[in-house]
Amino acid sequence: MEQTQGSREWLKQAQDALRAGQFGEANEYLERATTRLLSRSTDPSRAGEPMQDNRLAHIVDARQALYRRDRREADRQIDMAIRAN
């Protein structure tokens, strides 16, 4: 739960930066959200299994949209990541 809350805060900051036209800052916040999501506790027997989380896919898509300077798509993907459970 703490990871979800922390990542959502980074995502909201990314969205604010994006809406202000700060693409580099938005990307930094997306990287921080990704790190927060990937920093998880798990049973050692499952440590080698890839994490399955829709939020990660939306963050990847948002970052790709940022690289293309597609503000609308990046904003949409960040919003979907915020709402994903």
C-alpha positions in Angstrom: 0.0 0.0 0.0 2.8 2.4 0.9 4.4 1.8 -2.6 1.1 2.6 -4.3 0.7 5.9 -2.3 4.2 6.9 -3.0 4.0 6.1 -6.7 0.7 8.0 -7.1 2.3 11.1 -5.6 5.1 10.9 -8.1 2.6 10.4 -10.9 0.6 13.4 -9.8 3.8 15.5 -9.8 4.7 14.2 -13.2 1.2 15.2 -14.5 1.6 18.7 -13.0 5.0 19.1 -14.6 3.7 17.9 -17.9 0.8 20.3 -17.8 3.3 23.1 -17.1 5.3 22.1 -20.2 8.2 20.7 -18.1 8.9 17.5 -20.1 12.2 16.7 -18.5 10.8 17.2 -15.0 7.8 15.1 -15.8 10.1 12.3 -17.0 12.1 12.5 -13.8 8.9 12.0 -11.7 7.8 9.1 -13.9 11.2 7.5 -13.3 10.7 8.0 -9.6 7.3 6.4 -9.7 8.7 3.4 -11.6 11.4 3.0 -9.0 8.9 3.2 -6.2 6.7 0.5 -7.8 9.7 -1.8 -8.5 11.0 -1.4 -4.9 8.8 -4.1 -3.4 9.1 -6.7 -0.8 8.5 -10.2 -2.1 9.0 -13.8 -1.1 12.5 -14.9 -2.0 11.1 -17.8 -4.0 9.3 -15.3 -6.3 12.1 -12.8 -6.6 12.9 -13.8 -10.1 9.4 -13.4 -11.4 8.7 -10.2 -13.3 6.3 -7.7 -11.6 2.9 -7.7 -13.2 1.4 -4.2 -12.7 -0.7 -2.2 -15.1 0.7 1.0 -13.7 4.2 0.1 -15.0 2.9 -0.3 -18.6 1.1 3.0 -18.4 4.3 4.7 -17.1 6.3 3.2 -20.0 3.7 4.4 -22.5 3.7 7.9 -20.9 7.5 8.1 -21.1 7.4 7.1 -24.8 4.8 9.8 -25.4 7.0 12.3 -23.7 9.9 11.4 -26.0 7.6 12.1 -28.9 6.5 15.4 -27.3 2.9 14.1 -27.4 1.6 15.9 -24.3 -2.0 14.7 -24.7 -1.1 11.0 -24.8 1.4 11.3 -22.0 -1.2 13.0 -19.8 -3.7 10.2 -20.7 -1.3 7.5 -19.8 -0.3 9.1 -16.5 -4.0 9.5 -15.6 -4.5 5.8 -16.4 -1.5 4.9 -14.2 -2.9 7.0 -11.3 -6.3 5.3 -11.6 -4.9 1.8 -12.0 -5.0 -0.5 -9.0 
